[in-house]
């Protein structure tokens, strides 16, 4: 909610994501929570800068010289979440993934903030135009500039993540925020080194420790969010020696139903437990190998407004990489790595008869109208997804003098989902099922990137990529009454995908910088979009949407341009940027509305000729006094289906944040308090799809009123080893709903049609105090 001092330039090039005083002395009692190795434009060139304190031999902390940079207020809120462009990715990845980087600690903001990375990203000061659809407190689906799952490529320490079932799982909810140090968001087709996509999220864990002699430490993290009784605890043991490092961690999150501003309890209980293990070994001074394992068990999680809850969702994964930085080698850096992760889930409808949050009651009423008598529907779902792959990259040269990276990668996905249903009561029916047949996708890719400071003021970056994607599904899994067009005849599909970008960074003078870039990328349809056969996936505003795929879907092709201007003075920092994206063959929906049941939608995936996304972001802050800094930001995106001349579905409205930060005179090194108001405009540009033959526009969404919600948050650093975070979300207990969140309005009855039940809305949490603490031994 608040804004932090880090002013990251959105668009195709990168500037500082953390700004720190350059001459202030840092005592031994100061905090080392700040992320290392961020990219900054220094003297017209991209440079890796670090803000680790000069510890003068303090155990476990390296001594690092400080770069001269403009001053900004130090705040843990949002400082490690940043918008980055393509031009600095080589140095960024090197800084964050090499053992011995400055800090070994995860991000402090996770101590008291939301228990999901996506929620933190939506509020981080360094990132704009990131919205979320709340499915559960530990499962929020991110949207970036109107791009959504499938268009967003998510990676964590080189590992590719996809949701196993897109309404019960997300691309980021397997990564606990307590294990995260940095998150980089690229809001355009400038991340081709990761894979095919239109926007990118890159999550980094802290590197393992490399002290001069053996050390071992215990870190304890804990937090409480009172609304919903959300408790979090994590114990981490880490340490190492001069040539190896390790980290082992266990975390536990638990929560119950939270209350909205009107005291309505929203079913949202959950219990997450995770285990992490990491080991890194230096083969020699220039080569090291890393290995990591993780496991997540999510149990008894309620998903309000959706058809299914989660009884169990389990994830386990392995990752490894070898890094060679031998100065005698022909390359400056070689990285070879691989991963495997698998997620399985099982859920049902057994908890969906809450009298205050009616879900199955609506379904049963519709059955009664259709079949007569009294009928009850029950169902369950199960399935899973496995992701595996390898990647390698060779980097030649250095960022300051010109750098070329050549890489290749290979991803392999398998996914299957099944839903089983039974109707009992007056008119029992034979059990039936819907499914996505066992499907798989193979994607080998090849890319190259080059960046160079052509002059002291002008830096240019460019890159290109090609992918050969094969998708298929097992014909023997098709239902006898399959809804997939063409049946088994079109299951096998092959696509050739291309991507290219060009970005420029021009420093006009010591204070002003212009950025400009353009990129083109393609992404393949997801396995869900191609092979879903009537699945009850709650992807729209309505939780009752059945989805039918089409194997013949064409890949989307995105063309995007970005222009930005940033200013950085001693007391003022600001930026403004705009973008326009043309998406050929945009994947949208054809609607077969269910008669007499306003919430029920039968949506078929389809390509429209052209979708466009346009918008802007601006942000600024001013050091009004040594202890006082006001800040503000605003973002907007508009999406249109040009083939239909109507708005695209699931586009958030205009929003802005204004706030005031009070801090100690040392620019917040010891303590800080932020009061901020987030103002969201009403959304009347309602998502529209096609209906009938010939197709006519059909509005798919309900208008959402605007709102203003206040938040208060603070931190106090007792010592570099003891940190406290506290605050209040929704300070004035406002009742509100985000435009992307689910709602159930129907069914209707009578003439004229009137709702049978009061509307059931997934409202946002009301007044929510929280407290978090980190203690390092």
N, C-alpha and C positions, 0 to 999 in steps of 0.2 A: 504494500500500500504506500509506504513512504517512498521518497526518492533519495538515493544516496549520491554521494559526490562523484563516483566513477562515471565518466561520460564516455561511453563507447560509441563510436561512429557506426550507425547502421549502413547497410549497403555493401558494395563490393570490395571495400578496402578496410583495413583495421587501423585503429588508433588506440590510445591507452584505455585499458579497462579499469585501472586503478591509478589514482593520482595521490601522491604522498608528499609531505614536506621534504624538501631536499637538504636542508641544513639543520633541522631540529635534532638535538641529541636524543637518542633513544636509550633509556635506562634499562637495566636488567629486569625491572618489574613490569615492562610493557608486554603487550600481547603479541603473539606470533600467529594469529589466525589468518592473516592475509595470504592470498594465493600467490604462488611464485610464477616467475617466467612469463608474465603477461607481455604483450607486444605494445610498443609505444613508438610513435614517430619522433625521432630525436635527430635534430640537424638535417632534416630532409630524408632520413633513412629509417627503415624499420629496424628496431633493436629490441633484444630481449632484455627487459629490466626486471629487477627483483627488489622486493621491499622487506626482506628478512632483516631483522635487527642485527647489529654488529654485537655479537654476544661475547666477544673477547674470551673465547675458550669455554663458554658455558656448556655443560654436558649435553651432547646430543644435538646441538644446533651449530650449523656451519657459520663461518664468518664470511659475509658477503658485502662487497662495496656497494654503495648506493648511487644510483644514477641521479643526475640533476634533472628534475622535472618540475612542472608547475604544481603549486600547492592545491590541495583539495581537502575536504573534510573526511576524516577517517570514520567509517561506519561499517559494521559487519553486515548490514542489511543490503544485500544485492551486490556487494563488491566482487564476488566471485562468479556472478552470472552476467554474461556479457554478450553483446552482439558483435560478431566478427565477420570480416570479409575474407575473400580468398587469398589476398596478397600475402598474408602473414602466416598462413597455416603451417608451413614447413617449420619455422622457428617455434611456433606455438606448441606443436606436438613434441618437438625435441625438448622444450623446457619443462613440459608437464609430465613427460614419461621417462625421463632419465633419472635413475636412482641418484640420490645426493642433491636433488633440487632443494630449494631453501626450506620449505615447510613439509612436515609429515602429517599434519593434522587436517581432518575434514572441516567442512564449512560450519562456522558457528551458527549461522542463521537457522540451521535445522533444529537447534536446541528447543526453540519455543514456537517456531512457525508451523505451517501446515505439514502433515506427515506424508506429503507427496511432492515429488520434484516439480511436476507440472504446476501445482498451485503456487509454489515458491517462484517459479519462473514468471507467472502471470503478475506477481507483485514486485519483482525485483526492479530496482531503480535502473540497472544497466540494460534492461530489455523492455521493448515496447511491442505492441501489436501481437502479444501472445495471450490468447483466451483459452478457457478450459470448459469442458462439459463435465459437470459433477455427476459421477456415477455412484461413488462411495468415497468416504474421506481418504481412502488409500488407493483410489482408482479414478483419476481425473484425466480425461482425454484432451491433449493439447491441440490447439489450432493456431497456426502461425500465419499472419497476414491473410487469413481466409483459407490457407492450405490445411488439409486435414490428413488423418491416417491414410496411408498409401502414398500420399504426395510428400509426406515428411519422412525422412530417413533418420532413424535414431540409432546411435552407437554409444557404447560405454566401454572405454579402454580397448577400442578396436573390435568389440563384439557387436554384431548386428542383432537388434531386437525387434520383434514383431508381436502384436497381440495374438494369443491363441484363439480367442473369441472376442471380437472387437467391442462388444457391449459389456463384457464381464472382465476384461483385461485391457491394458493399454501398453504402449510401446515403452513406457518408462516406469511403471509401477513395480517392476521387479527389483529396482535399484532403490534401496533405502536412502533417504537424504542424509542420514547420519554417516554414510560411507562416501559421501561426495565431497570433493574439494572444489572443482571448477565445472561449470556448464557453459558451453559455447553454443550460441544460436546463430545460424546463418539463414537469413531471411530471403533467400533467392537461390537460383541455380548456380551457386559459386562453390559448392562443396563436392565437386565431381570426384575428388580423391576418395570419398567415402563410398559412393555408389550412385545409382540412378535415383534422382529425387528432385523436388522443387524447393525444399527447405530442409534444414539439417539441424539436429541436436547432437552434440558431442559431449558426453559426460566423462569426467576424469576423476579417478581416485588419486589420493596423494601417493607419491612414490615412497617406497620403503626407506628406512633410515640407513645412513652410512656414517656412523661415528668412527673416531680414530681407534677406540677400543670397545670391547663388548659392553653393550648397554641393553637394558630391558625396562620398559615402562608400562604402567597401567593407566588407562584413561577411562573415566566413568562419565557418561552422559545421561541425563535424565530430564524429562519434561512432563508437565501436566497441563492439559487444556480442559478447563472445568466443564464447558458445555459438551455433553456427551461422555464425560468421564474418561477422556482420552489420556492414557498413560503410556509413556515411552521410557525405555531404559536400554542402555548399551554399555557393554564392557569390552574393552579392546586391550589386548596385550600386543605390544610391538617392540621392536628393538633390532639389534644386529651388530655387526662388526664392520671393519673397514672394507671387507669384500663380500658381505652378504647382509640381507635384511629380511625381516619377517613381520607379518601382522596377522593376528587371529582375533575375530570379533564375533560376538553374539548380541543380537538385538531382539527386543520384544515390544510389540505395539498392540494395544488393546483399546477398544472404544465401544460405546453403546449408542443408543439413539440420541441425536442432538435435538435441541429445540430451536425452531425458527423464531423470528421476532414476535410473532403472534402466539407463542407458546405451543404451537403445534409440534408434536414430536415426529421427526422424520426417521423412519426405520433405516438405520445406517450402522449397525453393529459390525465389528470386525475383530479379528485376532490374527496378527502377522508375527511370525518368528523367522529369523534369518540367521544364517551362519556364513562367515566369510573366512577364507584362509589364503594368504599370499606369501610367497617366498621368492626372493630375488638373489641371484648369485653372480658375482663378477668372475667370469672365466679368466680374464686378465684385465689390466687397466683400461682396455679399450673395448671389451666385449662383455656383455652380460645377458643372462637368460632369466625370464620372469615366468612364474606360474601362479595361477589363481583358481580357486574353487569357490562357488557360492551355492547356497540352497535357501529357498524361501518356501515356507508353508503358510498358506492363507486359509483360515477355516471360519465357518459360520458367519459369512459376510452377507449383509442385506443390501440390496440394490433397489432403492425406492423408485417406484414408477415403472419398473421393468418387469418382464414376464418371469425371469428366473432370478433366484439368489444363488450364491456360491456356497456349497457345502465344503468343498475342498479345491484348492488350486495350488499345485506344487510345481516348483521350478528348481532345476539344478543345472549347473553349467561349469564348463572348464574353459580356460583360456591360457595361452602361452605365447611368448614371443622371444626372439633372439635379436639383439641389437649389436651392431658392429660399427664402431667409430674410430677404427684404427687409422691414424694419419698417413700411414704408408699405403693404405688401400686406394684404389682408383676413385672411390666414392668418399664423400665426407660422412655419410651415414647410410647404413643398410639395416632395414627392419624386415624380419620374416616372422609371421605369427599365424595362429589358427585358433579356432574356437568350436565349441559344441555346446548348445543349451537346449533343454527340452522342458516344455510346460504342459501339464495335463490338468484337467479340471472336471468337476462333477457338480451339478446344481439341480435344483428342483423348484417347485411352486408351493411347497408345504407351508411356508410362512407368509403367504400372500393374501391372507384373509383378515388382515388387521382392520377392525371396524372404523378406525379413524384415518386409514390410508387404503382405500378400496381399490384393489387391482383385480383379483380373481372374481370378485363380486360382479364386476362389469362384464367379464367374459361369460360367467354363468347366466347372467341376465340375457345376453345376446343369444346364448344357446337355447334358453327357454323360449325366446321369441321365434327361433328357427325350428325347434323340434317339438315344442309344446311340453307342458309339465314342468317338473323341476329337475334340472340337470347340473352336473358338476364335472368340470374339466380339471385333470391333474396332469402334470408333465415333469419330465426331467431331461437334462442335457448332459452330455459328456463328450470329451474329445481332447485334442492336443495339437501342439505344434512343435516341431524340432527345427532348429536353425544350426547350420554348420558351415564352416568356410575357412579359407586361408587367404592371406594377403601378403604381399611383399612390396617394398618400395626402396629405391635407390636414389639418394640425394647427392647432387654434385654441386660444389661451390658453397658459398656462404650467403646469408641473407643480405649483407651489406654490399657485396661485390657482384651479386647475381647468382641465382640458384635455380637449378633444374632438378625436378623430381620425376622419375619414371616409375610406374607401379602397375601391378597386376593383381587381380583378386578373383575369388570364386565363392559364390554363395549357393547353398542348397537348402531349400525349405520343403518340409512335408507338413501337411495339415489335414485334419479330419474332424468333423463335427456331426453329432447326431442328436435329434430331439425325439423323445417318445411321449405319446399322449394317450390318455384313457378317459373316456366319457362314461360316467355312471349316473344312476338316478332313474328317472321315469323312462328314458329312452337310451339305454346303454348301447354303446357302439363298440365295434371291434377296435382293438388298439391299432394305432397308426403312427407313422413317423415322418419326419422331414430330415433332411441331412445336407451336408456338403460331402460328396464322396471323397475318399482318400485321394488327395491331390498333391502335386509336387511342382517345384520350380527350380531350374538350374540356371545360373547366371554367371558366366565368366566375363570378366571385364578387363580393359586395358586403358591406362590414362597417362597423361603427361602434363606437368605444370612448370611454368617458368616465370620468375619475377626478378626485377632489377631496378635499382635506382638509376634512371637515365641521367638525371642531374641532381643537384643538391635539393631541388624542390619537387621533382617529378619522379614518381615511382609507378611502374607499369607491371601488371601481372596478366598472364593469359594461360589457358589450359584447354585440354580437349580429352574426350573419353568416348569409348565405344563399348557396348555390351551386346552379347548374343544370348537372348533369353528364351528358354524353352519351358512351356507350361503344359501339364497334362493331368488327367484324372483317371482313376480306375473305373472302367465301364461297368464292371461287375457290381459296383456299389450303387449304381443308379437305381432309383425307385422305378417300379413298373409304370407309375403314373408321373414320371419326372416332368417338371416344368421347364427344364433347360432346353432352349431352342436347338433343334436338330438332334437331340439325344446324344448318342455316342459318336456321331459323325464328326463333330467339331471339337472334341475334347482336346486334341493335340494342337498346340499353337506355338509358333515361332515368331520372335520379334527381334529386329535389329535396332538398337537404340543408340542415339548420338547425343553428345553434350559438348558445349564450348562456351567459354566466357572470356571477356576482356575487361580489366578494371584499371582505373587510373586514380592516383592520389597526387594532388597538386597543392603544395604549401605556398599560399600567396605571400605570407609574411610570417613573423614569429607568432602571430595570434590566430590567423584565419587559414583554413584548409578546405579545399573543394574536393569532393570525391564524385566519380562518375563511373558507371560500368554497365555492361549489358551481357546477358547470358542466354543460352538456349539449352534446354535439357528435355529428355523424355523419361517417362517412367512406365513400367508395365502395369497392366491391371493386376490387382491382388488376386490371390486364389479365391477369396470370398467373392469378389466382384465377378469372377468368371464362373464359379461353380456352386455358389449357394443355391440350394433347391428348396426355397420356401422357408428358410430359417427365420425364427422370431428374433431378429436383431434390433435392439432399441437404439437406432442410430440417428433418428430424427427427433424433433421435439416430442412426438408421441412415442410412448413406450411400446405401443402395439403396431410395430411395423414388421411385416414379413418381407424378406428380401429374396429376389430371384436373380441369379447371375446370368451372364451371357458369355460363353467361351469365345465368341467372335469379337468381343470388344477390342477396339484399336488402342494402342498406347496413347496416352496424353503427351502433347508436345507443348512446352512452356517457353515463351519468349518474354524476357523481363528486362526492363531498363531501370536504373537507379541513379538519382542525383542527390548529393548531400552537401551541406555547408556546416562547418563547425567552427566555434570560436573558443579560445581559451586565454583568459586573462588571469591576473593574480587573484581577483575577487569574483570574477564571473566566468562561468563555463556554460556553453550551450551548443545545441545542434538542431538542425532541421533537415529532413530528407523526404523525398517523394519517390514513388515507384508506379510503374504500370506494367501489367503482365497480360499477355495474350496466350490463352491455353487452347490450342487446337484439339479437337476431339475430346473436349472436357467430358468426364464421366459424370452423368447426372441420372435422373430417374424418370421412368414412365409409371403413372399411378393407375392401379386398378382398385378404386375405392370400394370398400365393403359397404353395401347398402345398409342403412339404419344403424350403423355403428360408427359414429363420427371419428373415433380415435383410430380405428383399424385401417391400416393401409397395406396394400399389396404392391410393393414397389419393384420394378424391374430396372436393373442397371442398363444404361444405354449411353452412347456417345452423342453429344450435341456438337454442332459444327464449330462453335467458338464460345468459350467463356472468358470473361475479362475480370481482372482484379486490379483495382487502383486505390491508392491511399497515400497517407503521409504520417510522419511522426515528428514531433518536436519536443525538446526538453531543455531545461535551463535551471541554473541555481546561482545564487549570489550570496557572498559572504557579507551580510549587512553589518555585522559587528564581530569582534573576536569570538563571541559565544553564540551567535545567532546567524542561521543560514536558511532563508526561504528557498523553496524549490517548486517546480511544476513540470508536468509533462502531459502530452495529449497524443492520441493515435486514432486513426480512422481507416477503414477499408470498405470498399463497395465492390460487390461481385454481381456480375450480370451474365445471364444466358443470352448471348446475342442472337442465337437461333430462335429464341422464344421472345426476345425483347422484354425480359422480365428479370427480377432479382434471382440470384442463385440461392439455394438453401444453406442454412447454418452459417450465416455471416453475422458477426457481432456488430453492435452499433458503435457510434462515436463515444469515446470516453476520455476523461482527463483526471489528473490528480494534482492537487495543490497541497502544500504542507509547509511546516516550519520545524526546523531542527535546532534544538538547544543543546550545547555541548560545552565541554571544558575548554579553556583558552588555548590548549595545545591541540586544537583541531580535532577534538573527540578521541584522543588517545586513551583517556581514562573512562569517560562516561558520555552518554548521549541520550537524548529524548526526542522522539519524532511524533508530531501530531499531523495527520494528513486526512484529507477528504477526497474520496474517489467518487467522481460524478459521471454517471452513465446516462446517455441520452436514451429516450424511448426508441424502439425499433419498429418502424412501420414499413420498412422495405422487406416484405415477407417473401420467403423462399417459394418459388413457383416451379411446378413440373408440368409434364404433359399428361393429358387425360383423354381417353376415348379415341375413336377413329372416325373422321380425321382428328388428329390431336388438337386440343384446345388448352389454353393455360389453366392450371388448377393451383390455387394457393394451398401450400402445404403446412404453413405455420400460423401461429397466433401472435398478434402484436404483443410486445412486452413493454410495460411502462418504464419510464426512467426512474432513477433513484440516486440518492447521495448517501454514502456510508462512510463513517468516520472510524479511524483507527489510531491507537496510541501504542507506541512501542519504545523500549528503552534497553540499554545495556550498561553494565558496569564491570570493568576489568579490575578485580581486586589485585591480581597478579598475573603474570603471563601464564601461570598454571591454573588459575581459578577465574572463571568468567561466568557472568550471570546475564540472562536475557529475560525480559518480562514485558508484557503488553496486554492490550485489550483489542480484539477484533470486534467490529460492529459496536462501537462504543455506546451508541444511543439506541441499541436494540431495534434496529430498523427491520421491517418485514419486506423482503424483496426477493426477486427471482432473476437470475441471469437469462439472457435470451436463448442461450444454447441448452439450458437445463430442461429436463423432461416435465411433461404435464399430461394429465388425462382429463378430458372434458366430457366425452360421451359416456355411454350411449344415450340416444334420445328416444322418446316415445310420444305417441299422440299426434294430433294435427291442430295447430302447427307443432312441429317437433320441439319438445322440451327436454332438457337434461333429466335423466333418471336419478343421478347421484350428483352431489356437489363436486365441483372441480377438485381434482387431486393434483397438487403441484409440489414439485421438489424445490422447496424454498431453501434459501441459503441460511447458514447458521446465524442465530441472534447473538446477543451479548456473550462474548467468549474471552474471559481472562485466561492468560497462559503464563507459565513460568518455566524456565529451563536453566540448567547449570552444567558446566563442564569442569571437571577436576582432573588434573593430570598429576600422577605420582612418578 
